[in-house]
Amino acid sequence: MDEYQIMNILLRLETGHLESFKVVRDYAKTLSDISERLSDDQLRRILMLSAYLCQRVDEAASGPAGQKDSEVAWRGNTRLS
């Protein structure tokens, strides 16, 4: 599958209501399953992009007063070097 096919699928998939923590847990498990087949650079890029997307979800879940839903407050402050 090339990048355009993947983008097309990602932009069209309907996810319904999912709990953020469960999605992150399942994502981490899936990535762990394939991590041995990835180079360090590929894994670093996937993690950086994933962290960016998780931060956007976190920002979107902010309440009107800026309070975050506890379900998405899992995001850490980890930096990759």
N, C-alpha and C positions, 0 to 999 in steps of 0.2 A: 504494500500500500504506500503510495507516495504522499507527500505533505499536503497536496491539494485535496486528495480523497479523504485524508484524516480531518482536515479543516472542515470539509463539507459535512462529514458525519458529526463532528463536535458542535457545529453551529445548528444542526437540525435535530439533534437528540432531545427528547423531552425527559427530564429526570423526575418530575413530580416533586413531592415534598420529601426531602431526605434530611436526616439529622447530620449536621456538620461533623460532629465527632466520629460518627460511624463511617462517613465517607472518607475522612482522613485515615482512620484505622484501616479500612479496606484498601485504600490507595497505598498506604505504607506496606501492607502485606503483599500486595501485587507487585510493587516495586522491589521489595525484598526478594520475591520469587525470581525476578529476572535480572537482578543487579549483577550477578556474576557474569552475565553475558554482555554487560556494558563496560565501556572504558570509563576510567575515572572522570574524564572530561564530559562524556555523555551523561553520566550519573549526576555530576555537579550541575550541568545545564538543566536537567529535568528537575532537580531539587530547587534550583533558583526560580525557574518558571512556576513550579508548584507553589512555592512560598509567595510569589507575587499574586497568583490567583487566589490563594487562601486569604491574603491580606485584603483583596478586593471584596471577597465574600464577607469578611469581618467588618469592613467599612459599610457594606450594604445592609448589614444586620443591625447597625447602630440605631438606637431608638431616637425619638424626637429630641430628647434632652442629651443625646450623646452617650447614653448608657448602652452598653453592649449586652446582647443576649448572652447569658452564661453558657449556652450551648456552643457558641463560637469563640468564647474567650480563651480557648485552649492555645491560641497562637503564641509561640515562644519568640524569643529574641535571638535566635541562633544565627550566627554568621558563618558562611563557608569561606575558606581561604583559597 
